[in-house]
Amino acid sequence: MVSVTQVLDQFPEKELVEWQLRDPKKAKQVSEEAKQVGSAVDQQIQLELSGRLVPTQNPSLTPQEAAMALRCMEGWDTFKADHPDFLPSITGIQHELVHGEYVGHPDFLLAYKDTQIPPRHPPSYRGICDLKCASQIRPSHWTQVAAYSWLIDQEQNADFLAILRLDKLTGAHEYVELTDPDQIDYEVQVWLNYKVLYEHRQRVAERSRLTKEAEAFDGV
């Protein structure tokens, strides 16, 4: 199976690549730190929403990572207070979505909708929200959520896409919904373009592998 993130990781944004080239050691450190913090926050929120005990400490985190995770959880708490309708709207948490060889696990499937546009889906599913522990919402975040919409239904997009950003440095939160059907369709098309490019790369790599094997055999 090929994950949505596996595809998108093949095409990092220009600014990210330039930063990685300027300071590869720092970029690697920050990337690993972000993964640790993001995984820890995801786990804590999943435990909370499932009604299980949330540990007060995570021994796998460094003190700096633990502090960042704590600030993200502070952002989560203030978000819940500001959006009391969010938790009751959740119909799925890390639900596995599969289409063909592609798989994804969106953080939240949602049933509610703020806009007055008539829903295209039944109440059990109208929108998708992904959680990001980051300093900003990046374009690739929208492409990722759009990919989840495609995994659910290749014929009909979600009514809305959403990103919930928890700032690991300030403890702030940012919640943004994408509701315009044309914008949602655009993001889905971006995902499909990435998917085609990924599949092309895989075919090229496979042809290269077969050519090398044939050359090695001929040389025997």
C-alpha positions in Angstrom: 0.0 0.0 0.0 1.1 3.6 -0.7 0.2 6.2 1.8 -0.9 9.7 0.9 2.0 11.2 2.9 4.4 8.9 1.0 3.3 10.4 -2.3 3.4 14.0 -1.1 6.8 13.5 0.5 8.2 12.9 -3.0 7.4 16.4 -3.9 8.5 18.8 -1.1 7.7 22.5 -1.4 10.5 24.7 -2.9 10.9 26.7 0.3 11.4 23.5 2.3 14.0 22.1 -0.1 15.9 25.4 0.0 15.9 25.4 3.8 17.1 21.8 3.8 20.0 22.6 1.5 21.1 25.7 3.5 21.3 23.8 6.8 20.8 20.0 6.3 21.8 19.1 9.9 19.4 21.6 11.4 16.6 20.6 9.0 17.0 16.9 9.9 16.9 17.8 13.6 13.8 19.9 13.2 12.1 17.4 11.0 12.7 14.5 13.5 11.5 16.8 16.3 8.3 17.6 14.5 7.5 14.0 13.8 8.0 13.1 17.5 5.9 16.0 18.7 3.2 15.4 16.1 3.0 11.7 16.9 2.8 12.4 20.7 0.0 15.0 20.3 -1.9 12.7 18.0 -1.7 9.9 20.5 -2.8 12.0 23.4 -5.8 13.4 21.5 -6.8 9.9 20.4 -6.6 8.6 23.9 -8.6 11.6 25.2 -11.4 11.2 22.6 -11.6 7.4 23.2 -12.1 8.0 26.9 -8.8 6.4 28.0 -6.3 7.7 30.4 -3.9 10.3 29.0 -0.4 9.9 30.4 1.0 13.1 31.9 4.5 12.3 30.6 5.9 10.7 27.5 9.3 9.1 28.1 10.1 8.9 24.4 10.2 12.7 24.1 13.2 15.0 25.0 12.4 17.8 27.4 12.2 20.3 24.5 9.8 18.0 22.6 7.7 17.5 25.7 7.4 21.2 26.2 6.3 21.6 22.6 3.7 18.8 22.9 2.4 20.5 26.0 1.9 23.8 24.2 0.1 21.9 21.4 -2.3 20.4 23.9 -2.9 23.8 25.4 -3.9 24.9 21.9 -6.2 21.9 21.7 -7.9 22.8 24.9 -8.5 26.4 23.9 -9.7 25.2 20.5 -12.3 22.9 22.1 -13.5 25.8 24.3 -13.8 28.1 21.3 -15.5 25.4 19.1 -17.9 23.4 21.4 -19.7 21.9 18.4 -16.5 20.3 17.1 -16.2 17.2 19.3 -19.9 16.2 18.9 -19.4 16.4 15.1 -16.7 13.8 15.0 -17.8 10.6 13.3 -14.3 9.0 12.7 -10.8 9.3 14.2 -7.8 8.1 12.2 -10.3 6.1 10.1 -8.4 4.0 7.5 -9.3 5.0 3.9 -8.3 2.8 1.0 -8.7 3.0 -2.7 -6.7 0.7 -4.9 -3.1 0.7 -3.7 -3.5 4.1 -1.8 -4.3 4.5 1.8 -4.7 7.4 4.2 -5.7 8.1 7.8 -7.3 11.5 8.3 -7.4 12.7 11.9 -11.1 13.5 11.9 -14.2 12.8 9.8 -16.8 15.4 10.6 -20.6 15.5 10.2 -21.3 19.2 10.8 -21.1 22.0 8.3 -21.1 25.8 9.0 -22.1 27.0 5.6 -25.6 27.1 4.1 -24.7 25.1 1.0 -26.9 22.0 0.8 -24.9 18.9 1.9 -23.9 16.4 -0.7 -23.2 13.7 1.8 -25.3 12.0 4.5 -24.8 13.3 8.1 -22.3 10.6 8.9 -19.7 12.2 6.7 -19.5 15.7 5.3 -16.0 17.0 6.0 -12.5 16.0 6.8 -10.2 17.7 9.2 -6.5 17.1 9.7 -4.4 18.1 12.7 -1.1 19.8 12.2 1.4 20.8 14.9 3.1 23.5 12.9 4.0 27.2 12.7 1.8 27.7 9.7 -0.7 26.0 7.4 1.1 25.0 4.3 -0.3 24.4 0.7 0.6 20.7 1.0 -1.7 20.4 4.0 -4.7 21.1 1.9 -3.5 18.7 -0.8 -3.3 16.0 1.8 -6.8 16.6 3.1 -8.1 16.7 -0.4 -6.4 13.3 -1.0 -8.4 11.9 1.8 -11.6 13.2 0.2 -10.6 11.4 -3.0 -10.0 8.2 -1.1 -13.5 8.3 0.3 -15.3 9.1 -2.9 -13.7 9.5 -6.4 -16.9 10.9 -7.9 -17.9 13.4 -5.2 -15.7 15.7 -3.1 -16.3 16.3 0.6 -18.6 19.3 1.5 -15.7 20.9 3.3 -12.0 20.4 4.1 -10.5 21.7 7.3 -7.1 22.1 9.0 -6.6 22.5 12.7 -3.2 23.9 13.4 -1.7 23.8 16.9 1.3 26.0 17.4 4.0 24.1 19.3 5.9 27.3 20.1 3.1 29.6 21.2 0.3 27.3 22.2 -2.1 29.1 19.8 -4.6 27.4 17.6 -5.9 28.1 14.1 -8.9 26.4 12.5 -9.6 27.0 8.8 -12.3 25.5 6.6 -12.3 25.2 2.8 -15.9 25.2 1.7 -15.9 26.5 -1.9 -16.5 23.5 -4.2 -14.3 24.9 -6.9 -11.4 25.3 -4.5 -11.9 21.8 -3.1 -12.0 20.4 -6.6 -8.7 22.3 -7.4 -7.0 20.7 -4.4 -8.2 17.3 -5.4 -6.9 17.8 -8.9 -3.5 18.9 -7.4 -3.5 15.6 -5.5 -4.3 13.6 -8.6 -1.5 15.3 -10.4 1.0 14.4 -7.7 -0.4 10.8 -7.8 0.3 10.6 -11.6 3.8 12.0 -11.1 4.5 9.5 -8.3 3.3 6.6 -10.5 5.5 7.9 -13.3 8.5 8.0 -11.1 7.8 4.4 -9.9 7.6 3.2 -13.5 10.8 4.9 -14.4 12.6 3.4 -11.4 11.3 0.0 -12.3 12.4 0.3 -15.9 15.8 1.4 -14.7 16.0 -1.6 -12.3 15.1 -4.0 -15.1 17.7 -2.5 -17.4 20.4 -2.8 -14.9 19.5 -6.4 -14.2 19.5 -7.2 -17.9 22.9 -5.6 -18.3 24.3 -7.5 -15.4 22.9 -10.7 -16.9 24.4 -10.0 -20.3 27.8 -9.4 -18.6 27.8 -12.9 -17.0 
